[in-house]
Amino acid sequence: MPRLTVKLLEAITANDDGTVLREDGGLVGKVRAGVRGVTILFRYEFKQEGEKRDHSLGSWPKKSLAQIRAERDEVKTIAAKGIVPSAARKAAKIEAQLAVAATLADAERQITENKTVADLFEEWLRDGVAREDGNAELRRSFNKDVLPLIGSKPLRSLCEKDLLTILRSVKARGLNRTIVIRSNDIGQMLRWAEKRKPWRSLMADGNPADLIDVNNLLDHDYQEQRDRLLASDEIRELRDIFFRLDRDYQSLSPGQKHSGIRPVNKRVQAAVWICLSTLCRIGELLKSEWQHVDLDKGTWFIPAAATKGHKGKRQDHHVFLSAFALEQFQRLKIETGHTPFCFPSKDLKRHVDTKTVSKLIGDRQCSLKARSKPLSGRHHDDSLVLSQGSKGEWTPHDLRRTGATLMQELGVTLEIIDRCQNHLLGGSRVRRHYLHYDYAKEKNEAWSRLGDHLVKILSGCSAPSLTSSE
């Protein structure tokens, strides 16, 4: 049989449709004429174990004649070894697939092994933690203190030294409480990772957070559990400071006011006295809405959603406003009564951030916070330092503690004080199920006694009254 040539194949026309071409060595081609022109389908014919077999080699001109012959020779060699070429092709395909799978698995393994702390943080934020603010504070704090230092670090190489670097950078800013918070948050994230794939395999050497003793980083006089109380003379001093700041600022000429110390915002002043006289949490107060405050009946309703829970448990809270507390809400009504919120944000569509008042009060005690420089857009003075700083910084939560202690001094029972603070009380489930008396009368009396006592404290000095301090 003559040897096929390219010239011969190119001379074939549609009239040759169905023609079979043969060449020594088992190469067989069949002409096919279609809309796309002439195609010749080649195969290799051979005998194996006494049976006639063939193996497809593809088509010309898609493949060159040289390619077709080379593939024929390869198949011929395989068949000579007693191997069925189609089975060999299938095996080669499987091997290729396995090689690809192995390559992909190796790439995935490398990606997993190199997962970073930032990768963990994003997954933990999405699946492992759900805080009341939608994890906004976690994201803010990690973006500020944690991720810039270790975010790009592979989790498998995270060590105790890395965590200490973070906490020491916070300590350098004099923020003892923040050291504790950052350590707790990082520890929570890493403990979550320890229990889950693929993170736990990356922590084969253990959790570095377990090696951190945060107490070694705190100032020797720092107390995690605050016990700061405002004495009666400090309560009067605070009232006098509010008055003096306002008076001094008003006495400045227009050209001097830009450099003078601004008075404390009337809303912040109201928040201070309400916290002290109702024992409420500052966050609960700043979320309050006017629809829940009845100035005629002297009541304030705090829905469970706005309260601080314990292990996911929250409860509604009804506050009976003493004459003192009612007066603060009445003044606040003049300021913000045109909005839905008692403490509206600038756009009036929501309440202010729950940390606003705490920040404003802290910013006016800067010497007690060891700040090296003013924070951008914030106050930076000591205008709200009490007792010349001898008793340390005071916070809105200290007002809640002070009010509760004053109630105790007035003879109010601890159980009623707890109820006025909206603490979740213990006891058997049976007792909680059957006993539903709300102690409204006792709580009303306790708040009234506290309010009257605050009036006496504030009138126990020749300083201007609260009314004149406005």
C-alpha positions as a Markdown table, in Angstrom:
| # | Residue | x | y | z |
|---|---|---|---|---|
| 1 | Met | 0.0 | 0.0 | 0.0 |
| 2 | Pro | 1.4 | 3.4 | -1.0 |
| 3 | Arg | 2.4 | 5.8 | 1.7 |
| 4 | Leu | -0.1 | 8.6 | 2.3 |
| 5 | Thr | 1.1 | 12.2 | 1.7 |
| 6 | Val | -0.2 | 15.6 | 2.6 |
| 7 | Lys | -0.5 | 16.4 | -1.1 |
| 8 | Leu | -2.6 | 13.3 | -1.6 |
| 9 | Leu | -4.9 | 14.3 | 1.3 |
| 10 | Glu | -5.3 | 17.9 | 0.0 |
| 11 | Ala | -6.4 | 16.5 | -3.4 |
| 12 | Ile | -9.4 | 14.7 | -1.9 |
| 13 | Thr | -12.7 | 16.4 | -2.6 |
| 14 | Ala | -16.3 | 16.0 | -1.4 |
| 15 | Asn | -16.9 | 13.5 | -4.2 |
| 16 | Asp | -14.6 | 11.1 | -2.3 |
| 17 | Asp | -16.9 | 10.9 | 0.7 |
| 18 | Gly | -16.8 | 7.5 | 2.3 |
| 19 | Thr | -13.5 | 6.5 | 0.6 |
| 20 | Val | -11.1 | 4.5 | 2.8 |
| 21 | Leu | -7.4 | 5.2 | 2.7 |
| 22 | Arg | -4.8 | 2.7 | 3.9 |
| 23 | Glu | -1.1 | 2.7 | 4.6 |
| 24 | Asp | 1.3 | 0.0 | 5.8 |
| 25 | Gly | 1.5 | -0.2 | 9.5 |
| 26 | Gly | -2.2 | -0.4 | 10.2 |
| 27 | Leu | -3.0 | 3.3 | 9.5 |
| 28 | Val | -6.5 | 3.7 | 8.0 |
| 29 | Gly | -8.4 | 6.8 | 7.1 |
| 30 | Lys | -12.0 | 7.4 | 6.1 |
| 31 | Val | -13.1 | 10.4 | 4.1 |
| 32 | Arg | -16.0 | 12.5 | 5.5 |
| 33 | Ala | -17.4 | 15.4 | 3.6 |
| 34 | Gly | -19.5 | 18.0 | 5.5 |
| 35 | Val | -20.5 | 21.6 | 5.6 |
| 36 | Arg | -17.1 | 22.5 | 7.0 |
| 37 | Gly | -15.2 | 20.7 | 4.2 |
| 38 | Val | -13.4 | 17.4 | 3.9 |
| 39 | Thr | -12.2 | 15.6 | 7.1 |
| 40 | Ile | -10.4 | 12.3 | 7.2 |
| 41 | Leu | -10.9 | 10.3 | 10.3 |
| 42 | Phe | -7.8 | 8.1 | 11.1 |
| 43 | Arg | -7.5 | 5.0 | 13.2 |
| 44 | Tyr | -5.0 | 2.3 | 13.9 |
| 45 | Glu | -6.0 | -1.3 | 13.1 |
| 46 | Phe | -4.2 | -4.1 | 14.8 |
| 47 | Lys | -4.7 | -7.6 | 16.2 |
| 48 | Gln | -4.3 | -8.4 | 19.9 |
| 49 | Glu | -4.8 | -11.8 | 21.4 |
| 50 | Gly | -6.2 | -13.1 | 18.1 |
| 51 | Glu | -8.8 | -10.3 | 17.9 |
| 52 | Lys | -9.1 | -7.5 | 15.4 |
| 53 | Arg | -9.0 | -4.1 | 17.2 |
| 54 | Asp | -8.8 | -0.5 | 16.3 |
| 55 | His | -7.9 | 2.7 | 18.1 |
| 56 | Ser | -9.0 | 6.2 | 17.1 |
| 57 | Leu | -6.2 | 8.6 | 16.2 |
| 58 | Gly | -8.1 | 11.8 | 15.5 |
| 59 | Ser | -8.8 | 13.6 | 12.3 |
| 60 | Trp | -6.9 | 15.4 | 9.6 |
| 61 | Pro | -6.5 | 18.4 | 9.0 |
| 62 | Lys | -7.2 | 19.1 | 12.7 |
| 63 | Lys | -4.1 | 17.0 | 13.4 |
| 64 | Ser | -1.2 | 16.9 | 11.0 |
| 65 | Leu | -0.3 | 13.7 | 9.3 |
| 66 | Ala | 3.0 | 13.6 | 11.3 |
| 67 | Gln | 1.1 | 13.8 | 14.6 |
| 68 | Ile | -1.3 | 11.1 | 13.6 |
| 69 | Arg | 1.6 | 8.8 | 12.6 |
| 70 | Ala | 3.4 | 9.6 | 15.9 |
| 71 | Glu | 0.3 | 8.7 | 17.9 |
| 72 | Arg | -0.1 | 5.5 | 15.8 |
| 73 | Asp | 3.5 | 4.5 | 16.7 |
| 74 | Glu | 2.9 | 5.2 | 20.4 |
| 75 | Val | -0.3 | 3.1 | 20.4 |
| 76 | Lys | 1.5 | 0.4 | 18.4 |
| 77 | Thr | 4.2 | 0.1 | 21.1 |
| 78 | Ile | 1.6 | -0.1 | 23.8 |
| 79 | Ala | -0.4 | -2.8 | 22.0 |
| 80 | Ala | 2.8 | -4.8 | 21.4 |
| 81 | Lys | 3.1 | -5.1 | 25.2 |
| 82 | Gly | -0.3 | -6.7 | 25.4 |
| 83 | Ile | -1.9 | -3.6 | 26.8 |
| 84 | Val | -5.3 | -2.4 | 25.4 |
| 85 | Pro | -4.6 | 1.1 | 24.1 |
| 86 | Ser | -8.0 | 2.4 | 25.2 |
| 87 | Ala | -7.4 | 1.2 | 28.7 |
| 88 | Ala | -3.9 | 2.8 | 28.6 |
| 89 | Arg | -5.5 | 6.1 | 27.5 |
| 90 | Lys | -8.1 | 5.9 | 30.3 |
| 91 | Ala | -5.3 | 5.1 | 32.8 |
| 92 | Ala | -3.3 | 8.0 | 31.6 |
| 93 | Lys | -6.3 | 10.3 | 32.0 |
| 94 | Ile | -6.9 | 9.0 | 35.5 |
| 95 | Glu | -3.2 | 9.6 | 36.4 |
| 96 | Ala | -3.4 | 13.1 | 35.0 |
| 97 | Gln | -6.5 | 13.8 | 37.0 |
| 98 | Leu | -4.9 | 12.4 | 40.1 |
| 99 | Ala | -1.8 | 14.6 | 39.5 |
| 100 | Val | -4.0 | 17.7 | 39.1 |
| 101 | Ala | -6.0 | 16.7 | 42.3 |
| 102 | Ala | -2.7 | 16.3 | 44.2 |
| 103 | Thr | -1.4 | 19.6 | 42.9 |
| 104 | Leu | -4.6 | 21.3 | 44.0 |
| 105 | Ala | -4.6 | 19.6 | 47.4 |
| 106 | Asp | -1.0 | 20.7 | 47.9 |
| 107 | Ala | -1.9 | 24.3 | 47.0 |
| 108 | Glu | -4.9 | 24.2 | 49.3 |
| 109 | Arg | -2.6 | 22.8 | 52.1 |
| 110 | Gln | -0.2 | 25.6 | 51.6 |
| 111 | Ile | -3.0 | 28.2 | 51.7 |
| 112 | Thr | -4.3 | 26.6 | 54.9 |
| 113 | Glu | -0.9 | 26.5 | 56.5 |
| 114 | Asn | -0.3 | 30.1 | 55.7 |
| 115 | Lys | -3.7 | 31.4 | 56.9 |
| 116 | Thr | -3.0 | 34.6 | 58.9 |
| 117 | Val | -4.3 | 36.1 | 62.1 |
| 118 | Ala | -6.4 | 38.5 | 59.9 |
| 119 | Asp | -8.0 | 35.5 | 58.2 |
| 120 | Leu | -8.9 | 34.0 | 61.6 |
| 121 | Phe | -10.2 | 37.4 | 62.8 |
| 122 | Glu | -12.6 | 37.7 | 59.8 |
| 123 | Glu | -13.9 | 34.2 | 60.2 |
| 124 | Trp | -14.3 | 34.6 | 64.0 |
| 125 | Leu | -16.1 | 37.9 | 63.5 |
| 126 | Arg | -18.5 | 36.2 | 61.0 |
| 127 | Asp | -19.1 | 32.9 | 62.7 |
| 128 | Gly | -17.8 | 33.0 | 66.2 |
| 129 | Val | -18.9 | 36.1 | 68.0 |
| 130 | Ala | -22.1 | 38.2 | 68.0 |
| 131 | Arg | -22.0 | 41.3 | 70.2 |
| 132 | Glu | -24.7 | 43.8 | 70.7 |
| 133 | Asp | -23.2 | 46.4 | 68.4 |
| 134 | Gly | -22.8 | 44.0 | 65.5 |
| 135 | Asn | -19.1 | 43.5 | 66.5 |
| 136 | Ala | -18.3 | 47.1 | 65.5 |
| 137 | Glu | -16.2 | 47.8 | 68.5 |
| 138 | Leu | -14.3 | 44.5 | 68.0 |
| 139 | Arg | -13.5 | 45.5 | 64.5 |
| 140 | Arg | -12.5 | 49.0 | 65.5 |
| 141 | Ser | -10.2 | 47.9 | 68.3 |
| 142 | Phe | -8.5 | 45.1 | 66.3 |
| 143 | Asn | -8.0 | 47.4 | 63.4 |
| 144 | Lys | -6.3 | 49.8 | 65.8 |
| 145 | Asp | -4.3 | 47.7 | 68.1 |
| 146 | Val | -4.0 | 44.1 | 66.8 |
| 147 | Leu | -4.1 | 43.7 | 63.1 |
| 148 | Pro | -1.5 | 46.3 | 62.2 |
| 149 | Leu | 1.0 | 44.4 | 64.3 |
| 150 | Ile | 0.1 | 40.7 | 63.7 |
| 151 | Gly | -2.6 | 40.6 | 61.1 |
| 152 | Ser | -0.3 | 39.4 | 58.3 |
| 153 | Lys | 1.4 | 36.9 | 60.5 |
| 154 | Pro | 0.7 | 33.2 | 59.8 |
| 155 | Leu | -1.3 | 31.8 | 62.7 |
| 156 | Arg | 1.0 | 28.8 | 62.9 |
| 157 | Ser | 3.9 | 31.1 | 63.9 |
| 158 | Leu | 2.0 | 33.3 | 66.4 |
| 159 | Cys | 3.7 | 33.2 | 69.7 |
| 160 | Glu | 3.5 | 34.7 | 73.2 |
| 161 | Lys | 6.0 | 37.5 | 72.2 |
| 162 | Asp | 3.6 | 38.7 | 69.5 |
| 163 | Leu | 0.7 | 39.1 | 72.0 |
| 164 | Leu | 3.0 | 40.8 | 74.5 |
| 165 | Thr | 4.0 | 43.3 | 71.9 |
| 166 | Ile | 0.4 | 44.3 | 71.3 |
| 167 | Leu | -0.4 | 44.6 | 75.0 |
| 168 | Arg | 2.7 | 46.6 | 75.7 |
| 169 | Ser | 1.8 | 49.0 | 72.9 |
| 170 | Val | -1.5 | 49.6 | 74.7 |
| 171 | Lys | 0.3 | 49.9 | 78.1 |
| 172 | Ala | 2.5 | 52.6 | 76.6 |
| 173 | Arg | -0.7 | 54.7 | 76.2 |
| 174 | Gly | -1.5 | 54.2 | 79.9 |
| 175 | Leu | -4.7 | 52.3 | 79.2 |
| 176 | Asn | -4.8 | 49.6 | 81.9 |
| 177 | Arg | -8.4 | 48.7 | 81.3 |
| 178 | Thr | -7.8 | 48.4 | 77.6 |
| 179 | Ile | -5.0 | 46.0 | 78.2 |
| 180 | Val | -7.4 | 43.7 | 80.0 |
| 181 | Ile | -10.1 | 44.1 | 77.2 |
| 182 | Arg | -7.6 | 43.4 | 74.4 |
| 183 | Ser | -6.2 | 40.4 | 76.2 |
| 184 | Asn | -9.7 | 39.0 | 76.8 |
| 185 | Asp | -10.8 | 39.5 | 73.2 |
| 186 | Ile | -7.7 | 38.0 | 71.7 |
| 187 | Gly | -7.9 | 35.1 | 74.1 |
| 188 | Gln | -11.6 | 34.5 | 73.1 |
| 189 | Met | -10.7 | 34.5 | 69.4 |
| 190 | Leu | -7.9 | 32.0 | 69.9 |
| 191 | Arg | -9.9 | 29.7 | 72.1 |
| 192 | Trp | -12.6 | 29.6 | 69.4 |
| 193 | Ala | -9.9 | 28.7 | 66.9 |
| 194 | Glu | -8.5 | 25.9 | 69.0 |
| 195 | Lys | -11.8 | 24.0 | 68.7 |
| 196 | Arg | -12.3 | 24.3 | 64.9 |
| 197 | Lys | -10.7 | 23.3 | 61.6 |
| 198 | Pro | -8.5 | 24.3 | 60.0 |
| 199 | Trp | -7.3 | 26.6 | 62.8 |
| 200 | Arg | -6.7 | 24.0 | 65.5 |
| 201 | Ser | -4.1 | 22.3 | 63.3 |
| 202 | Leu | -2.3 | 25.6 | 63.0 |
| 203 | Met | -2.0 | 25.9 | 66.8 |
| 204 | Ala | -0.2 | 22.6 | 67.3 |
| 205 | Asp | 2.2 | 24.3 | 69.7 |
| 206 | Gly | -0.7 | 25.5 | 71.9 |
| 207 | Asn | -2.6 | 28.7 | 72.5 |
| 208 | Pro | -0.1 | 31.6 | 73.1 |
| 209 | Ala | -2.9 | 33.5 | 74.9 |
| 210 | Asp | -2.6 | 30.8 | 77.7 |
| 211 | Leu | 0.9 | 32.0 | 78.4 |
| 212 | Ile | 0.0 | 35.6 | 79.0 |
| 213 | Asp | -0.4 | 36.8 | 82.6 |
| 214 | Val | -2.1 | 40.2 | 82.0 |
| 215 | Asn | -1.5 | 41.2 | 85.7 |
| 216 | Asn | 2.2 | 41.5 | 85.0 |
| 217 | Leu | 1.4 | 44.3 | 82.5 |
| 218 | Leu | -0.9 | 46.3 | 84.7 |
| 219 | Asp | 0.1 | 49.1 | 87.0 |
| 220 | His | 0.6 | 47.9 | 90.5 |
| 221 | Asp | -2.3 | 50.1 | 91.8 |
| 222 | Tyr | -4.7 | 49.1 | 89.0 |
| 223 | Gln | -7.9 | 47.4 | 90.1 |
| 224 | Glu | -9.9 | 45.5 | 87.5 |
| 225 | Gln | -13.0 | 45.8 | 89.7 |
| 226 | Arg | -13.5 | 49.5 | 90.3 |
| 227 | Asp | -14.7 | 50.7 | 93.6 |
| 228 | Arg | -14.6 | 54.5 | 93.0 |
| 229 | Leu | -17.3 | 56.4 | 94.8 |
| 230 | Leu | -18.1 | 60.1 | 94.7 |
| 231 | Ala | -18.2 | 61.5 | 98.2 |
| 232 | Ser | -20.9 | 64.2 | 99.0 |
| 233 | Asp | -18.3 | 67.0 | 98.8 |
| 234 | Glu | -17.3 | 65.7 | 95.3 |
| 235 | Ile | -21.0 | 65.7 | 94.2 |
| 236 | Arg | -21.2 | 69.3 | 95.2 |
| 237 | Glu | -17.8 | 70.0 | 93.6 |
| 238 | Leu | -19.1 | 68.5 | 90.3 |
| 239 | Arg | -22.1 | 70.7 | 90.4 |
| 240 | Asp | -19.9 | 73.7 | 91.1 |
| 241 | Ile | -17.6 | 72.8 | 88.2 |
| 242 | Phe | -20.5 | 72.7 | 85.8 |
| 243 | Phe | -21.6 | 76.1 | 87.0 |
| 244 | Arg | -18.2 | 77.7 | 86.9 |
| 245 | Leu | -17.3 | 76.4 | 83.4 |
| 246 | Asp | -20.4 | 77.8 | 82.0 |
| 247 | Arg | -20.0 | 81.2 | 83.8 |
| 248 | Asp | -16.4 | 81.6 | 82.9 |
| 249 | Tyr | -17.0 | 80.7 | 79.2 |
| 250 | Gln | -19.9 | 83.1 | 79.0 |
| 251 | Ser | -17.7 | 85.9 | 80.4 |
| 252 | Leu | -15.2 | 85.6 | 77.6 |
| 253 | Ser | -15.3 | 87.9 | 74.7 |
| 254 | Pro | -16.1 | 86.4 | 71.2 |
| 255 | Gly | -12.4 | 86.5 | 70.3 |
| 256 | Gln | -11.4 | 84.6 | 73.4 |
| 257 | Lys | -13.9 | 81.8 | 73.3 |
| 258 | His | -12.1 | 79.8 | 70.7 |
| 259 | Ser | -9.2 | 79.2 | 73.1 |
| 260 | Gly | -11.3 | 79.0 | 76.3 |
| 261 | Ile | -12.5 | 75.8 | 78.0 |
| 262 | Arg | -16.0 | 75.1 | 76.8 |
| 263 | Pro | -18.6 | 74.3 | 79.4 |
| 264 | Val | -19.9 | 70.8 | 79.8 |
| 265 | Asn | -22.8 | 70.2 | 77.4 |
| 266 | Lys | -26.2 | 70.4 | 79.1 |
| 267 | Arg | -27.1 | 66.9 | 77.8 |
| 268 | Val | -24.0 | 65.5 | 79.5 |
| 269 | Gln | -24.8 | 67.3 | 82.7 |
| 270 | Ala | -28.3 | 65.8 | 82.6 |
| 271 | Ala | -26.9 | 62.3 | 81.9 |
| 272 | Val | -24.6 | 62.7 | 85.0 |
| 273 | Trp | -27.5 | 63.5 | 87.4 |
| 274 | Ile | -29.8 | 60.9 | 85.9 |
| 275 | Cys | -27.2 | 58.2 | 86.3 |
| 276 | Leu | -26.6 | 59.2 | 89.9 |
| 277 | Ser | -30.3 | 59.5 | 90.8 |
| 278 | Thr | -31.7 | 56.4 | 89.0 |
| 279 | Leu | -28.7 | 54.0 | 89.2 |
| 280 | Cys | -29.1 | 53.4 | 85.5 |
| 281 | Arg | -26.3 | 52.3 | 83.2 |
| 282 | Ile | -25.0 | 55.1 | 81.0 |
| 283 | Gly | -25.6 | 52.9 | 77.9 |
| 284 | Glu | -29.2 | 52.4 | 78.8 |
| 285 | Leu | -29.7 | 56.1 | 79.3 |
| 286 | Leu | -28.1 | 57.1 | 76.0 |
| 287 | Lys | -30.4 | 54.7 | 74.1 |
| 288 | Ser | -33.5 | 56.0 | 75.8 |
| 289 | Glu | -36.4 | 57.3 | 73.7 |
| 290 | Trp | -39.0 | 60.0 | 74.7 |
| 291 | Gln | -41.8 | 57.5 | 73.9 |
| 292 | His | -40.7 | 55.6 | 77.0 |
| 293 | Val | -40.5 | 58.6 | 79.3 |
| 294 | Asp | -43.7 | 59.8 | 80.9 |
| 295 | Leu | -43.1 | 63.1 | 82.5 |
| 296 | Asp | -46.6 | 63.4 | 83.8 |
| 297 | Lys | -46.5 | 60.1 | 85.7 |
| 298 | Gly | -42.8 | 60.4 | 86.5 |
| 299 | Thr | -41.8 | 57.1 | 85.0 |
| 300 | Trp | -39.2 | 55.8 | 82.6 |
| 301 | Phe | -39.4 | 52.5 | 80.8 |
| 302 | Ile | -36.3 | 50.7 | 79.7 |
| 303 | Pro | -37.1 | 47.8 | 77.3 |
| 304 | Ala | -35.1 | 44.6 | 77.6 |
| 305 | Ala | -33.4 | 45.2 | 74.2 |
| 306 | Ala | -31.8 | 48.3 | 75.6 |
| 307 | Thr | -30.5 | 46.8 | 78.8 |
| 308 | Lys | -27.3 | 45.0 | 79.5 |
| 309 | Gly | -27.8 | 41.2 | 79.6 |
| 310 | His | -26.0 | 38.4 | 81.4 |
| 311 | Lys | -25.4 | 35.2 | 79.4 |
| 312 | Gly | -28.0 | 36.4 | 76.9 |
| 313 | Lys | -30.7 | 37.2 | 79.5 |
| 314 | Arg | -32.3 | 40.6 | 79.6 |
| 315 | Gln | -35.4 | 42.1 | 81.3 |
| 316 | Asp | -37.5 | 45.1 | 81.0 |
| 317 | His | -36.9 | 47.8 | 83.7 |
| 318 | His | -39.4 | 50.4 | 85.1 |
| 319 | Val | -37.8 | 53.4 | 86.8 |
| 320 | Phe | -39.9 | 55.7 | 89.0 |
| 321 | Leu | -38.4 | 59.1 | 88.7 |
| 322 | Ser | -37.8 | 61.1 | 91.9 |
| 323 | Ala | -38.5 | 64.8 | 91.9 |
| 324 | Phe | -34.7 | 65.3 | 91.4 |
| 325 | Ala | -34.5 | 62.8 | 88.4 |
| 326 | Leu | -37.7 | 64.1 | 86.9 |
| 327 | Glu | -36.3 | 67.6 | 86.9 |
| 328 | Gln | -33.3 | 66.4 | 84.9 |
| 329 | Phe | -35.5 | 64.8 | 82.3 |
| 330 | Gln | -37.7 | 67.9 | 82.1 |
| 331 | Arg | -34.6 | 70.0 | 81.3 |
| 332 | Leu | -33.4 | 67.4 | 78.8 |
| 333 | Lys | -36.9 | 67.6 | 77.1 |
| 334 | Ile | -36.3 | 71.2 | 76.3 |
| 335 | Glu | -33.0 | 70.3 | 74.6 |
| 336 | Thr | -34.0 | 67.2 | 72.7 |
| 337 | Gly | -37.8 | 66.9 | 72.9 |
| 338 | His | -38.2 | 67.6 | 69.2 |
| 339 | Thr | -36.4 | 64.3 | 68.4 |
| 340 | Pro | -37.4 | 60.7 | 69.1 |
| 341 | Phe | -34.4 | 60.1 | 71.3 |
| 342 | Cys | -33.5 | 61.7 | 74.6 |
| 343 | Phe | -29.8 | 61.8 | 73.4 |
| 344 | Pro | -30.0 | 62.0 | 69.6 |
| 345 | Ser | -27.0 | 61.8 | 67.3 |
| 346 | Lys | -26.2 | 64.7 | 65.0 |
| 347 | Asp | -28.4 | 63.4 | 62.2 |
| 348 | Leu | -31.3 | 63.0 | 64.8 |
| 349 | Lys | -32.1 | 59.6 | 63.3 |
| 350 | Arg | -30.6 | 57.5 | 66.0 |
| 351 | His | -29.2 | 57.8 | 69.5 |
| 352 | Val | -25.7 | 58.9 | 70.2 |
| 353 | Asp | -22.9 | 56.3 | 70.6 |
| 354 | Thr | -23.2 | 54.7 | 74.0 |
| 355 | Lys | -19.5 | 55.6 | 74.8 |
| 356 | Thr | -20.0 | 59.3 | 74.1 |
| 357 | Val | -20.5 | 60.6 | 77.6 |
| 358 | Ser | -17.8 | 58.3 | 79.0 |
| 359 | Lys | -15.4 | 59.7 | 76.5 |
| 360 | Leu | -16.4 | 63.3 | 77.2 |
| 361 | Ile | -15.9 | 62.9 | 80.9 |
| 362 | Gly | -12.6 | 61.0 | 80.4 |
| 363 | Asp | -11.3 | 63.7 | 78.1 |
| 364 | Arg | -11.7 | 66.3 | 80.8 |
| 365 | Gln | -9.5 | 64.2 | 83.2 |
| 366 | Cys | -6.6 | 63.8 | 80.9 |
| 367 | Ser | -3.9 | 64.0 | 83.6 |
| 368 | Leu | -5.4 | 60.9 | 85.2 |
| 369 | Lys | -5.4 | 58.9 | 81.9 |
| 370 | Ala | -1.6 | 59.3 | 81.2 |
| 371 | Arg | -2.2 | 60.7 | 77.7 |
| 372 | Ser | 0.9 | 62.0 | 76.0 |
| 373 | Lys | -1.0 | 64.2 | 73.6 |
| 374 | Pro | -4.6 | 65.3 | 72.8 |
| 375 | Leu | -6.8 | 63.0 | 70.8 |
| 376 | Ser | -7.9 | 64.4 | 67.5 |
| 377 | Gly | -11.1 | 66.4 | 67.8 |
| 378 | Arg | -11.4 | 65.7 | 71.5 |
| 379 | His | -11.1 | 67.7 | 74.8 |
| 380 | His | -7.8 | 67.6 | 76.6 |
| 381 | Asp | -8.0 | 69.2 | 80.0 |
| 382 | Asp | -8.6 | 68.5 | 83.7 |
| 383 | Ser | -11.8 | 70.5 | 84.1 |
| 384 | Leu | -13.7 | 67.5 | 85.6 |
| 385 | Val | -11.0 | 66.2 | 87.9 |
| 386 | Leu | -12.5 | 65.9 | 91.4 |
| 387 | Ser | -10.7 | 66.2 | 94.8 |
| 388 | Gln | -7.6 | 67.4 | 92.9 |
| 389 | Gly | -7.2 | 63.9 | 91.5 |
| 390 | Ser | -6.4 | 62.4 | 94.9 |
| 391 | Lys | -9.1 | 59.7 | 94.5 |
| 392 | Gly | -8.4 | 59.0 | 90.8 |
| 393 | Glu | -10.5 | 59.3 | 87.7 |
| 394 | Trp | -14.3 | 59.0 | 87.9 |
| 395 | Thr | -16.6 | 57.5 | 85.3 |
| 396 | Pro | -20.4 | 57.4 | 84.6 |
| 397 | His | -20.5 | 53.9 | 86.0 |
| 398 | Asp | -19.1 | 55.2 | 89.3 |
| 399 | Leu | -22.2 | 57.4 | 89.5 |
| 400 | Arg | -24.4 | 54.2 | 89.4 |
| 401 | Arg | -22.2 | 52.7 | 92.2 |
| 402 | Thr | -22.4 | 55.9 | 94.2 |
| 403 | Gly | -26.2 | 56.1 | 94.0 |
| 404 | Ala | -26.5 | 52.5 | 95.1 |
| 405 | Thr | -24.2 | 53.1 | 98.0 |
| 406 | Leu | -26.2 | 56.2 | 99.1 |
| 407 | Met | -29.3 | 54.0 | 99.0 |
| 408 | Gln | -27.6 | 51.5 | 101.2 |
| 409 | Glu | -26.7 | 54.3 | 103.7 |
| 410 | Leu | -30.3 | 55.4 | 103.7 |
| 411 | Gly | -31.4 | 52.0 | 104.9 |
| 412 | Val | -32.7 | 50.6 | 101.6 |
| 413 | Thr | -32.4 | 46.8 | 101.6 |
| 414 | Leu | -29.9 | 45.2 | 99.2 |
| 415 | Glu | -32.6 | 43.3 | 97.4 |
| 416 | Ile | -34.4 | 46.5 | 96.5 |
| 417 | Ile | -31.1 | 48.2 | 95.5 |
| 418 | Asp | -30.5 | 45.3 | 93.2 |
| 419 | Arg | -33.9 | 45.7 | 91.7 |
| 420 | Cys | -33.4 | 49.4 | 91.2 |
| 421 | Gln | -30.2 | 48.6 | 89.4 |
| 422 | Asn | -32.1 | 46.0 | 87.3 |
| 423 | His | -29.8 | 43.2 | 88.3 |
| 424 | Leu | -30.9 | 39.8 | 87.2 |
| 425 | Leu | -31.6 | 38.1 | 90.5 |
| 426 | Gly | -30.8 | 34.5 | 91.3 |
| 427 | Gly | -32.9 | 31.9 | 93.1 |
| 428 | Ser | -34.6 | 28.7 | 92.2 |
| 429 | Arg | -36.5 | 28.5 | 88.9 |
| 430 | Val | -39.6 | 27.4 | 90.9 |
| 431 | Arg | -39.4 | 30.7 | 93.0 |
| 432 | Arg | -39.0 | 32.8 | 89.9 |
| 433 | His | -41.9 | 31.0 | 88.2 |
| 434 | Tyr | -44.4 | 31.5 | 91.0 |
| 435 | Leu | -43.4 | 34.8 | 92.7 |
| 436 | His | -44.1 | 37.8 | 90.4 |
| 437 | Tyr | -44.5 | 40.7 | 92.8 |
| 438 | Asp | -42.7 | 43.6 | 91.2 |
| 439 | Tyr | -41.7 | 45.6 | 94.3 |
| 440 | Ala | -42.9 | 48.8 | 92.6 |
| 441 | Lys | -43.9 | 50.5 | 95.8 |
| 442 | Glu | -40.5 | 49.7 | 97.5 |
| 443 | Lys | -38.5 | 50.8 | 94.5 |
| 444 | Asn | -40.5 | 54.0 | 94.1 |
| 445 | Glu | -39.8 | 54.8 | 97.8 |
| 446 | Ala | -36.1 | 54.0 | 97.4 |
| 447 | Trp | -35.6 | 56.3 | 94.4 |
| 448 | Ser | -37.6 | 59.0 | 96.1 |
| 449 | Arg | -35.4 | 58.8 | 99.2 |
| 450 | Leu | -32.3 | 58.9 | 97.1 |
| 451 | Gly | -33.5 | 61.9 | 95.1 |
| 452 | Asp | -34.4 | 63.8 | 98.4 |
| 453 | His | -30.9 | 62.9 | 99.8 |
| 454 | Leu | -29.2 | 64.3 | 96.7 |
| 455 | Val | -31.1 | 67.5 | 97.0 |
| 456 | Lys | -29.9 | 67.8 | 100.6 |
| 457 | Ile | -26.3 | 67.1 | 99.6 |
| 458 | Leu | -26.4 | 69.7 | 96.9 |
| 459 | Ser | -28.1 | 72.3 | 99.2 |
| 460 | Gly | -25.6 | 71.6 | 101.9 |
| 461 | Cys | -23.2 | 74.2 | 100.5 |
| 462 | Ser | -23.5 | 77.9 | 99.7 |
| 463 | Ala | -22.8 | 77.1 | 96.1 |
| 464 | Pro | -25.4 | 78.1 | 93.4 |
| 465 | Ser | -28.4 | 75.8 | 93.1 |
| 466 | Leu | -28.8 | 73.4 | 90.2 |
| 467 | Thr | -31.4 | 75.8 | 88.7 |
| 468 | Ser | -29.0 | 78.7 | 88.8 |
| 469 | Ser | -26.2 | 76.6 | 87.3 |
| 470 | Glu | -28.1 | 76.5 | 84.1 |
